[in-house]
Amino acid sequence: MRWIIFAFLNVLRNGRRSLFTILVSAVAVAAILTTSGFALFTYESLAEKAARDEGNFIITHAKFFEEEEDTPLEYGLSDTQVLRSQLAEDEEIKSILPRINFNGLISNGEKSSIFIGLGVEPEEFMVKGPFLSMLSGQALSDFGDENQAQIVLGKDLARSLKVKVGDYVTLMSTTTDGALNALDFVVRGIYTTGVPDLDKRQLYVKLSDAQSLLYTNKVSSLSVYLFDLNATQRKVAQYQSRDQSLLFVPWWEKAFYYQSVKALYNRIFGLLGGIMVLLVFFSISNTMAMTVTERTREIGTVAAMGSYQWEIIRNFILESSIIGFLGAAIGIVISIIVSWGLVYLGLEMPPPPGSNQGYPLTITFSWEIALSVMSVMVVVCVLAAFRAAYKGSSKSITEALSHV
Amino acid sequence: MLSFNNIKKSYTTGDVTVAALKGVSANIRKGETVALCGPSGSGKSTLLNICGLLDDQYEGDIWLNNSPIPKNKNDLTQIRREKLGFIFQRYNLIPVMSVLENIEYPLLMLDMNKRQRMDQVIEIAHKVGLKDHISKRPDQLSGGQQQRVAIARALVKRPEIVIADEPTANLDTSTANMVIDLMRDLGNDMGSTFIVATHDHRMTDRCHRVLDLADGMLQEVQPQLDTRKAS
């Protein structure tokens, strides 16, 4: 404790220089925490979106992702009721949503366009929450005329076909037997996903209507939603070990956008963090080199009195650790203030590539990251101090004592 | 106590080699106060550094209490820590430490509990007349007071040998006399051997022996010993 107090007093000895170094460290820590907090928020948002869109894990036929289907739903799941009831007994599972992926032509009677269709149960819109931004009309529903098939369209697809809520469209697709089938739908709603390419082609219909169109009782996949997202890996392993004939895929394996954004951000922010750490290293190195040079005679004095070299180095390391610790602590406070400030100001980021919707500029403050960055800062300071102190304390005592 | 035999030391600058000590020998007895005198460049600081085990780059042998001095740096550090005290011309106090902490510093490096340390610090602070200043920092003291702190720091661990480099050079006459008296009295009390590099005749007058260095050679001269003051 005594040596820490002496080190603290030595930090105060050249207050202005120490303050400058502490501020450099603080700004670097704040920058690292702010950027990593932004990245963390982005990862969390994308992870949440990916897990919400596809399910925490999906269950498919073993060849569903491996091989191309010759006919629709060739590798679909049949008789899913048994599997669904088995899964429903698991208390960790919130819901199981079947889904059909299909495609074909959509027509308003005058004009046709290619579509990418999703057959879902209306329950999906409640389970997943507001994942689609409805521009007009409503999402699919179990209520209303049971005999009339419903459809919700991406906004650009609706615009292309010049249809609005209440209009009729016809979907044409190939059945599982390879025949051509068509079904009329009433437009129940128009939505946007925020991704122009999807808005141009995508549509949702009820699962039963999709099965009628494709003339099948199969589904493409089952999306399983858990109460705890973190349990995904464990549950996937549990079910996969039970049933090898099916494929249990966790959400992240199919979240290509999430993975590419994460890889990109990790590189960008990792590089930025590395530069910040280097900056702090040079700043602390400079400060400690000046400190050691100024106190060369003092080093000679304590060495003459019988201090070992490691004891002298320890004292300088303690000083730089205090600087690093204070800098990191101030940086953490700045980062917390910035993250609160951004929530208060409600700033928005511009739309990312491939999207036409911005998103809130939010920073997720993580104590785990903050403490890791603080540890890195202290280690960097220790290394910088060691370098300077080792050099200073390696001088001969007589040379050190004669230093002016 | 401390013997050195045929000590040689030279400095090389570029192509020029200068012999600072050309085979110096002496035997210093326990409790003696020995002055090293000589003009600037005569090698007295060089010899003082070697006697204080601060410089291990020399030829010749040094014996302490009939044992040869090792050349290993850690062993030399340990000997300095346990057996040697230093008084510097410019005091060399640690500015962020109080008087008490400066005096206590050499004891922190020894295996001693806090109570023992405090007893010795207070005792020596009392002896050097700084008991009322122990909480002050060095910059709050006069030059004479700072040198008294340095003397207390050198003597607090009751070292066998005290190495003093021009201890009165930065002091006015009255303060210098006081410091000389203090060193002599404390030296007598503790039985420490003093080796003092000095130009100050007031200092040499009160030493048991005066070793005069000239051109790297040592010559013993008889001090104008004031026995009343020296003993």
Interface residues (C-beta under 8 A of the other chain):
Chain A: R2 F6 L9 N10 L12 R13 R297 E298 G300 T301 V302 A303 A304 M305 G306 S307 Y308 E311 S396 I397 T398 L401
Chain B: N49 G52 L54 D55 Q57 N74 T77 Q78 R80 R81 E82 L84 F86 F88 R90 N92 I94 P95 V96 M97 E101 Y105 P106 L108 M109 R153
